[in-house]
Amino acid sequence: MPRNPSGEYSLPASYLAVDGQTARADQHNEPLEDLRDAMNEPTPIAKGGHGATTAAAGLAALGGMPKAGGVFTGGVTIKGLERVKVELSGVNPVIDLQEGTVFSITTTGDTTFSFSNPAASGRASLFVVLLEVGGAHTVSWPASVRVPPPALSSGGIAAYIFLTTDAGLTYEHLNSHGQGVDVQQFSNSGTWTKPTDATVAQIYLVGAGGGGANETATSAPAQGGAGGEGFSTFVAASSLGATESVTIGAGGAGAPSGTNGEGADGGSTSFGSSLVAYGGRGGARSTGHALPSRHPETESSPGYDGHFGYSNRPTILGGGGGGISYSSSATSGGGSEIGGDGGSGSFNAGIAANDGNAKGGGGGGSTNDGGGGNGGDGYCLVISW
């Protein structure tokens, strides 16, 4: 089809038919053949096409970005960017940087990470690893990580940020250079490891909840266990050792069915040698409120200060108190904003009161011989930066 260098098409000089004259082949055939060719050939960019025979070539001709690769120049504004989170599993997880930028795993055994497909040299790959240690497991990082993250004890949780700009020859663990936040939590006793450049640590402790009382009859009251004490404090990281022992208090046992007994006290949770959150007292065979082990008030004046969970009382930092059972009624356990809720009481024959939730909830009390609920175990959370 005759087009000039600007993409303009010109009809042949003999195309015009005149009334009364016989139409010739060169008037009829050539324009139709030109139209056929135009429908089957790329349309020039100047005329609204892309001048290419494939989508990729057309995208390139129009200056578009490919689906993968390519480089933006100049300022770019992006709103609502969502990153892909990849769930990992197994003991030899591969962090493939072409698959996402956030990777999450809970270890099931000794775990060895490897990294693959980083950006080319001169460009950056930045990614996050969300790690939860599911037991007494050793975690190993690639030798290319110049400063590996600190070891975590069983139950520890951390978010690690890594960066490479040399095609994976070396990786920087940014948390080790004071650029991130280290989070380690403990639901079982273990050891806290101080990050290399930490300056401040926030420590949150909750003692274990007390167990609920049991009465074989319906006429006597049985109170729930007190929630464990809870508190949060900030300390200078320089005042802490390279490692600190963490002891998680065990929930107090509820009084068993077949007995008229009080619940056992919850165990204390401690961090190092100086920070202790005391466990809640076991539920008593009375209508008063069970008090935490350290509370200075008398039982008739409990002073609800938000740090402790009394039987059937809410709290903020500590565990909620367990519910009370008396005669033909029982109450729900107290709630907690941060700690574990208390278990509900029970007045039904042979049906045990509910256990307190983990993070220090008190166990519910039981009448009619169902058995008192167990207190929830304690908890420790350390955030440092």
Order of alpha helices (4+ residues) and beta strands (2+ residues): alpha-alpha-beta-beta-beta-beta-beta-beta-beta-beta-beta-beta-beta-beta-beta-beta-beta-beta-beta-beta-beta
